[in-house]
Amino acid sequence: VQLQAYGGGLVQPGGSLRLSCAASGFTLDSYTIGWFRQAPGKEREGEEREGVSCISSATGSTYYTDSVKGRFTISRDNAQNTVYLQMNNLKPEDTAVYYCAAGVGFLCRATVARAQGITWSYDHWGQGTLVTVSS
């Protein structure tokens, strides 16, 4: 069982990137998938990863934290067993390592609300991909 997140890179402010979260060993559509991020250095400070977006396994509903609404879009391709995060109009404050995670249950509202401890509700994590927004 493995999740692989990729697609990060260096982009100028206002630019776009598409992150991918590919699964092997299980089917993603059975899980709720969350995208999280953590700014450089924040892990050392003990700060929890920030929930950015989420797609529900039960309903297919999508959720976003306020700071990315209207700019990011999460989607699922069941045939490819992959979840995507399309990020447009990127800002320097979006710079972070982005992680995808898979969990069971109704996790999305708590994910984008940054509920304390929500990361512990996810069973599988990708390795993270770095997004740097800079001119």
Residue, then its C-alpha position, 0 to 999 in steps of 0.5 A: v500500500q503506497l501513495q506517491a505525491y508528485g508534480g511540485g516545482l518552482v513557479q512564479p507568482g500567478g503561475s500554475l501547477r498540478l499535483s498528482c497523488a497516485a496509489s498502488g496496492f489499493t483503490l483511491d475511490s474507497y478512501t477520502i483523500g486530503w491534500f495537506r501542506q507544511a511550510p519549510g521549517k514548520e515541522r521542526e516547530g511541531e506545527e501540524r500540517e495544514g489541510v488544504s483540500c479534500i475529496s470525500s469517498a462517499t459523496g465525491s464532494t470537494y472541500y477547500t480551506d479559505s485561503v485556496k478557494g477559487r484557486f485550487t481544484i481537487s479531482r479524482d480519476n478512478a481509471q488512473n487511481t489518482v487524485y489531482l490538485q490543480m493550483n492556479n494563481l499561486k502565491p508566495e504563501d503557498t510555498a510548502v511541501y504538499y502531502c496527500a493522504a488517504g483515510v476512511g470516513f467523513l474527514c473533509r470538513a475537519t481537514v479543511a478546518r484544520a481541526q487539531g489532530i485530524t492528520w492522525s485520522y488518515d491511514h496512508w501518506g505520500q512522501g510529499t512534494l515541494v512547491t516553491v512560489s517565487s520570482 
